[in-house]
């Protein structure tokens, strides 16, 4: 698809060329008609002067009349003069454009003159060339004007698009700040208002989640204490498991709230990523590190450990073993042998409380959302995909790798 600048340049050039062409055709036609009329008038004046002098020179024809019986005189002109009219005829004589004129004289003798039309023809040719050059110049000027206008407009639109992309990427403070009173400024103001509303709504949701999780901590502490006093039978064990699960979920909510409100800061240091990945993988029976390469990255080891733990635990919970952890040059790839992510989950799996599809287990969980947020705090990222031979693939991108 052509850019806005190209399309506006072409439109301006086309309009300018069309206007110049229409004006040029009109000017050329008027000039050609005027030149022909002047040539015809000159020829008629010459033939009238010759007719006036003919009684004094007969039987010879006076200058500039043609000799009697001159065969160059066109037949239509002879016929018109024979009927008693003063007439002219435009044509060519030996390749030269000329205008003939004729009229009857005394005793019915026709008199004819021939006047060159070459000078007028050359003037028309020069005028045609100048009009073509003017049309081309007008098209180029229109194209330049279109490019200048479209560049200004495109720059403002690109600035608005960049701000919208930043908001979509999570930078809720991004604003366009456009000025002016045209439609682009109105669009920019609407986008800024939308970003402001979105920021307020998301910040409100984060505060709500944090407040709810914080308020749940006190009763959960009491529940945990009370559950620990229950008998070690099937009922007591089930209650303790549910309370532990609820406590873990509340802690995850608080962690997400801290990560999303921007209060989390990493404690960076150089870490042996392969050794850290191996240590986390040993905690999971179906996970193993294969084909690892030596890799040192400037990260927060506690946060990277949490990312690895959540990703491997998610693969263990929703996929099938073996779970393979591969440390590469600046990345850690975790894959399982399950059914992989659905197309919807490839987009939504890192959202808070994304609902899992039946193929990978039911329920909601913030595991990958926390991992993605922690990776962003580290300056890296989390990418989800499916392996060609089946199974989910999660790639952890590391910042500032020491090679």
C-alpha positions, -999 to +999 in steps of 0.1 A: +000+000+000+013+035-009+021+058+019+000+089+026+028+112+013+029+093-020-008+093-025-012+130-017+018+139-039+002+119-068-032+135-062-018+171-061+004+164-092-026+150-111-049+179-102-022+205-111-015+187-143-052+185-153-057+222-145-026+232-164-036+209-193-071+224-195-059+259-194-032+251-220-057+235-244-079+266-241-050+290-246-037+270-275-071+268-292-077+305-288-042+313-301-046+290-331-079+305-340-065+341-336-035+333-357-055+317-385-080+346-385-051+371-388-036+351-416-070+350-434-075+387-429-040+394-443-047+373-474-082+389-479-065+424-477-039+414-503-065+400-527-087+432-524-056+453-531-048+432-561-084+435-574-082+473-570-050+474-591-061+449-617-078+474-640-045+493-642-024+462-650-046+440-671-043+417-688-013+411-663-020+403-627-007+429-602+016+419-572+010+399-551-018+381-572-010+348-587-007+344-624-039+336-642-045+299-644-021+291-615-027+254-607-018+257-571-051+273-563-073+247-546-104+237-565-128+245-536-115+280-535-120+284-573-155+272-570-163+296-542-149+326-562-167+315-593-200+318-574-191+355-567-178+352-531-146+364-515-132+332-499-100+318-482-086+284-480-059+270-456-035+243-469+000+235-477+021+244-508+054+226-513+053+215-477+048+250-464+016+260-446-002+288-465-035+306-468-051+313-502-076+341-508-097+348-539-123+371-552-138+380-586-125+412-603-136+433-633-151+414-662-155+383-639-118+375-639-109+357-606-079+370-587-060+348-561-032+354-537-012+331-515+001+341-480+026+321-459+012+307-426+047+295-415+054+322-389+020+316-372+026+279-373+059+282-357+045+305-330+018+279-323+045+252-321+065+272-296+034+280-276+025+242-275+060+234-262+058+261-235+023+249-224+036+213-221+066+225-201+042+246-179+020+216-173+049+194-163+062+222-140+027+226-125+026+188-119+060+189-102+050+219-081+018+201-071+037+170-062+061+191-040+032+208-023+015+175-018+047+160-003+052+190+021+015+189+032+015+151+035+048+151+054+034+174+080+001+155+082+019+121+082+043+132+109+014+141+132-004+109+124+028+088+130+033+106+164-003+097+173+002+061+162+035+058+182+017+071+213-011+046+208+015+018+204+032+029+236-001+028+255-008-006+240+026-018+252+019-007+287+032+028+289+000+044+302+017+078+307+022+082+269+004+112+254+004+128+220-001+164+231-011+176+196-019+213+190-042+229+164-078+230+155-080+205+126-092+169+124-058+154+132-056+175+164-091+164+173-082+128+168-050+132+189-071+148+217-095+119+216-066+094+218-052+113+247-085+112+265-089+075+258-054+069+272-062+090+303-094+071+309-077+037+303-049+047+327-074+057+354-094+025+349-064+002+351-049+020+381-083+017+398-083-020+390-048-024+404-056-006+435-088-027+439-069-059+435-042-047+460-068-036+485-087-068+483-056-090+486-044-069+515-077-071+533-078-109+528-044-114+544-057-110+580-086-135+578-064-159+558-037-157+586-064-168+610-077-195+587-042-208+583-036-209+620-070-226+626-064-251+599-031-261+614-050-271+646-073-295+628-068-333+630-045-348+605-073-367+588-087-364+553-110-334+561-082-315+579-058-322+551-083-310+525-090-278+544-053-271+548-047-276+511-075-252+502-063-226+527-027-229+514-040-225+478-060-194+487-030-179+506-008-184+476-034-168+453-036-138+476+002-134+476+001-136+438-025-109+437-003-086+459+027-094+437+008-085+405-004-053+421+032-043+430+045-052+396+018-033+377+019-001+397+056+003+389+069+001+425+090-030+418+127-023+412+153-050+403+185-057+423+208-063+394+239-084+395+257-108+371+242-142+373+251-176+359+218-183+341+226-219+333+233-227+370+202-209+381+180-227+356+195-261+366+188-253+403+151-244+395+147-274+372+158-299+399+128-289+420+105-304+393+106-341+387+098-339+349+121-309+341+157-311+329+183-288+314+197-299+281+223-285+257+229-255+279+254-229+269+274-208+294+255-175+299+259-147+323+232-119+324+228-087+345+195-096+362+179-097+396+185-134+406+154-135+428+131-122+401+147-144+374+142-174+397+106-165+401+102-163+363+118-197+358+098-213+386+064-200+373+071-210+337+083-245+346+054-249+371+030-238+344+044-264+319+043-290+346+007-282+355-008-278+321+015-298+298+032-332+298+067-343+306+095-341+295+099-304+303+130-292+286+149-261+297+175-248+272+198-219+280+209-201+249+226-169+240+204-143+258+174-166+262+160-194+282+135-217+264+111-239+283+091-264+263+068-293+272+052-322+253+016-313+258-010-301+234+004-265+233-014-232+235-046-224+217-046-194+194-065-174+220-041-184+248-011-174+227-025-139+230-041-140+265-020-164+285+001-136+301-030-117+312-041-117+348-064-147+355-065-159+319-089-188+318-071-220+307-086-241+280-096-277+289-068-292+268-042-275+292-062-277+324-091-256+337-093-227+361-075-194+363-040-185+375-016-156+374+016-177+370+025-166+334+012-131+341+036-128+370+064-143+350+058-118+321+057-088+345+089-099+363+106-103+330+096-068+320+110-055+354+143-072+345+143-054+311+135-086+292+104-102+280+083-134+277+073-149+243+048-177+239+047-201+210+039-237+200+066-262+189+063-275+153+062-311+166+037-303+194+039-288+228+041-253+243+073-232+241+079-202+264+110-181+257+124-159+284+144-130+269+173-118+290+188-083+290+225-074+289+240-108+283+278-112+288+292-131+259 
